Each structure stands twice: as structure tokens, then as C-alpha cells.
């Protein structure tokens, strides 16, 4: 079934290419871009999520240091 599908699609693309080569080339590029767009979007999502995670972890660590410093210096009367 896979071989049959590949054969018929190849035949149709070759016939269309004989009729209008530029149109088939442009449509082929658009199809490839749309296929890879999902991977580009996934990579952007993972990058933003990791950046957000790193920012939150840094903020939490800074807050702990500030709280610890305030705790140490609060009993000395300034």
C-alpha cells in the first residue's frame, strides 16, 4: 500500500511538473515549510519554557538569599 501511494503521488507530481514547473516547485517549498513549521514552533516553545524555568529558579534563589540576609541582620539593631 505504501509503495502504491508513493508511486501514484510521484506520477501525479511528475505530470503536474510537466504542465507547470514553477507552480509545483513553489507548492513543494510551501509544503516542506508547513511540515517543518511544527518543529520550529515546538523548539520555540521549549526555549521559552526553559528560559521561564531558569528565570523562576534564579528569582527563587535570590529571594532565599535576601530572606536569609534579613534574618541574620534583623536582630542586631542596625
N, C-alpha and C positions, 0 to 999 in steps of 0.2 A: 504494500500500500504506500509506503514511504517512497519507494522507487517510482511508482506510478505518479504520485503527486509531484515529485521533483521533475519528472520528465514532462508532464503537461505544463507546469509552470515555466520551465525552460523554453518549451516550444512557444508558448504564448508571449514570453518576453522577447524571443528572437523575432517573431512575426511583428510585434509592435515596434521593435527596434528598426526593422526594415522600413516601416512606414514613417516613423517619426523618431530619429535617434536622439535628438536633443531633449525632447519631452520625456523619453524613457530614462535618459541619464539624470535629468533633474528630479524626476519622481523617485528614482533609485536612491539618490542622495538624501532626499527628504525622508524616505522610509528608514534608511540607516540612522539618520539623526533622531527620528522618533523612537527607534528601538533603543538607542544609547541614551536618550534623554532620561529614562527611568534610572539608569546607573548614575548619571550626573546628579539628578535630584537626590538620590539616596546618599551619595557622597557628601553633598552639601548639607543634608540633614544630619548625618553622622558628625560632620565637622562642627556644626553649630551646637549639637548636643554635647560634644566633648568639650568645646570651649565654655559652654554654660556650666558644665560639671566642674571644670578646673576653676572657673571664677568663683563658684559657690564654695568649693573646698578651700580656696585661698581666703575668702571672706570669713568662713567659719574659723580657720586657724588664726586669723588676725584678731577676731573677736575674743577667742580664748586667751590670747596673749594679753590683750588690753584688759580683760577681766582679771587675769592673774596679777597684772601690774597694779591695778586699782586695789585689789585685795591686799597686796603687800604694803602699799603705801597709805592705806586708809587709816591705820591705827597709829601712825606716827605724829599726827597733829601738824603736819605741814612744814 
